[in-house]
């Protein structure tokens, strides 16, 4: 098993972030996906982390 992490912050366009994850998942055998969101130290900002467990 392998792990791939994707991090979303305001510097990304949401659609580009989703496309990067979807494109990656289309090329591997996905076992599980986890999502976590946390506030950032910057005002009115948050960080989203997507973990893809794959083979």
MDAnalysis code that builds the backbone (N, CA, C; Angstrom):
import MDAnalysis as mda
import numpy as np

u = mda.Universe.empty(165, n_residues=55, atom_resindex=np.repeat(np.arange(55), 3), trajectory=True)
u.add_TopologyAttr("name", ["N", "CA", "C"] * 55)
u.add_TopologyAttr("resid", np.arange(1, 56))
u.add_TopologyAttr("resname", ["UNK", "UNK", "UNK", "UNK", "UNK", "UNK", "UNK", "UNK", "UNK", "UNK", "UNK", "UNK", "UNK", "UNK", "UNK", "UNK", "UNK", "UNK", "UNK", "UNK", "UNK", "UNK", "UNK", "UNK", "UNK", "UNK", "UNK", "UNK", "UNK", "UNK", "UNK", "UNK", "UNK", "UNK", "UNK", "UNK", "UNK", "UNK", "UNK", "UNK", "UNK", "UNK", "UNK", "UNK", "UNK", "UNK", "UNK", "UNK", "UNK", "UNK", "UNK", "UNK", "UNK", "UNK", "UNK"])
u.atoms.positions = np.array([
    [0.829, -1.183, 0.000],
    [0.000, 0.000, 0.000],
    [0.877, 1.252, 0.000],
    [0.349, 2.285, -0.608],
    [1.045, 3.572, -0.668],
    [0.072, 4.676, -0.277],
    [0.633, 5.818, 0.065],
    [-0.167, 6.966, 0.482],
    [0.213, 8.174, -0.364],
    [-0.793, 8.933, -0.780],
    [-0.565, 10.196, -1.496],
    [-1.375, 11.272, -0.779],
    [-0.722, 12.386, -0.452],
    [-1.391, 13.502, 0.209],
    [-1.564, 14.666, -0.758],
    [-2.727, 15.280, -0.706],
    [-3.009, 16.490, -1.471],
    [-3.419, 17.559, -0.469],
    [-2.907, 18.774, -0.640],
    [-3.226, 19.868, 0.274],
    [-3.853, 21.016, -0.505],
    [-5.010, 21.466, -0.030],
    [-5.726, 22.561, -0.677],
    [-5.656, 23.805, 0.201],
    [-5.174, 24.878, -0.356],
    [-5.212, 26.183, 0.302],
    [-5.778, 27.184, -0.703],
    [-5.887, 28.420, -0.310],
    [-6.486, 29.433, -1.195],
    [-5.704, 29.668, -2.478],
    [-4.457, 29.237, -2.522],
    [-3.673, 29.468, -3.747],
    [-4.157, 28.585, -4.899],
    [-4.954, 27.569, -4.609],
    [-5.504, 26.664, -5.624],
    [-6.887, 27.131, -6.055],
    [-7.223, 26.866, -7.282],
    [-8.619, 26.930, -7.694],
    [-9.225, 25.591, -7.292],
    [-10.418, 25.604, -6.750],
    [-11.037, 24.365, -6.274],
    [-11.121, 23.319, -7.380],
    [-11.473, 23.737, -8.581],
    [-11.612, 22.798, -9.691],
    [-10.269, 22.159, -10.054],
    [-9.182, 22.927, -9.981],
    [-7.850, 22.379, -10.263],
    [-7.454, 21.344, -9.215],
    [-7.781, 21.625, -7.959],
    [-7.496, 20.695, -6.868],
    [-8.259, 19.385, -7.073],
    [-9.547, 19.495, -7.369],
    [-10.363, 18.303, -7.614],
    [-9.841, 17.518, -8.812],
    [-9.458, 18.225, -9.869],
    [-8.957, 17.554, -11.069],
    [-7.665, 16.798, -10.775],
    [-6.759, 17.397, -10.009],
    [-5.508, 16.717, -9.681],
    [-5.777, 15.414, -8.922],
    [-6.697, 15.469, -7.968],
    [-7.031, 14.259, -7.200],
    [-7.706, 13.230, -8.095],
    [-8.677, 13.644, -8.867],
    [-9.396, 12.714, -9.745],
    [-8.477, 12.093, -10.788],
    [-7.592, 12.890, -11.362],
    [-6.649, 12.362, -12.351],
    [-5.728, 11.325, -11.722],
    [-5.256, 11.594, -10.510],
    [-4.393, 10.633, -9.825],
    [-5.158, 9.341, -9.523],
    [-6.369, 9.483, -8.993],
    [-7.141, 8.296, -8.603],
    [-7.530, 7.442, -9.805],
    [-7.599, 8.032, -10.977],
    [-7.930, 7.272, -12.182],
    [-6.781, 6.370, -12.618],
    [-5.580, 6.612, -12.099],
    [-4.408, 5.851, -12.543],
    [-3.968, 4.770, -11.566],
    [-4.639, 4.668, -10.407],
    [-4.232, 3.701, -9.387],
    [-5.452, 2.938, -8.873],
    [-5.190, 1.874, -8.124],
    [-6.259, 1.133, -7.459],
    [-6.453, 1.754, -6.075],
    [-7.519, 2.512, -5.913],
    [-7.770, 3.240, -4.670],
    [-8.367, 2.296, -3.631],
    [-7.771, 2.302, -2.430],
    [-8.272, 1.491, -1.329],
    [-9.137, 2.309, -0.376],
    [-8.778, 3.577, -0.172],
    [-9.526, 4.425, 0.751],
    [-9.164, 5.884, 0.495],
    [-10.079, 6.773, 0.850],
    [-9.844, 8.212, 0.744],
    [-10.295, 8.845, 2.058],
    [-9.452, 9.699, 2.622],
    [-9.775, 10.423, 3.856],
    [-9.656, 11.913, 3.586],
    [-10.530, 12.679, 4.213],
    [-10.541, 14.127, 4.040],
    [-10.492, 14.789, 5.405],
    [-9.698, 15.844, 5.522],
    [-9.609, 16.592, 6.773],
    [-9.508, 18.073, 6.453],
    [-10.219, 18.880, 7.198],
    [-10.145, 20.324, 7.030],
    [-9.800, 20.982, 8.348],
    [-8.901, 21.955, 8.312],
    [-8.498, 22.661, 9.527],
    [-8.340, 24.141, 9.235],
    [-8.580, 24.968, 10.234],
    [-8.332, 26.401, 10.049],
    [-6.841, 26.664, 9.878],
    [-6.525, 27.690, 9.148],
    [-5.133, 28.092, 8.937],
    [-4.795, 29.249, 9.869],
    [-3.527, 29.539, 9.996],
    [-3.112, 30.679, 10.818],
    [-3.425, 32.011, 10.133],
    [-3.668, 31.972, 8.834],
    [-4.039, 33.188, 8.108],
    [-5.514, 33.501, 8.347],
    [-5.856, 34.765, 8.392],
    [-7.244, 35.169, 8.623],
    [-8.173, 34.630, 7.545],
    [-9.298, 34.101, 7.968],
    [-10.347, 33.631, 7.069],
    [-9.835, 32.629, 6.042],
    [-8.961, 31.755, 6.455],
    [-8.401, 30.762, 5.546],
    [-8.475, 29.395, 6.207],
    [-8.515, 28.369, 5.407],
    [-8.486, 27.012, 5.933],
    [-7.659, 26.146, 4.999],
    [-7.309, 24.978, 5.491],
    [-6.514, 24.032, 4.721],
    [-7.281, 22.722, 4.668],
    [-7.373, 22.143, 3.491],
    [-7.997, 20.835, 3.328],
    [-6.922, 19.845, 2.920],
    [-6.930, 18.692, 3.554],
    [-5.980, 17.632, 3.237],
    [-6.778, 16.424, 2.763],
    [-6.372, 15.864, 1.645],
    [-6.969, 14.630, 1.146],
    [-5.875, 13.578, 1.120],
    [-6.127, 12.457, 1.781],
    [-5.199, 11.343, 1.812],
    [-5.802, 10.221, 0.978],
    [-5.049, 9.733, 0.005],
    [-5.495, 8.625, -0.834],
    [-4.600, 7.431, -0.528],
    [-5.209, 6.358, -0.065],
    [-4.501, 5.108, 0.177],
    [-4.719, 4.248, -1.061],
    [-3.627, 3.814, -1.672],
    [-3.760, 3.099, -2.940],
    [-2.760, 1.968, -3.053],
    [-2.981, 1.143, -4.023],
    [-2.080, 0.035, -4.331],
    [-1.495, 0.255, -5.700],
])
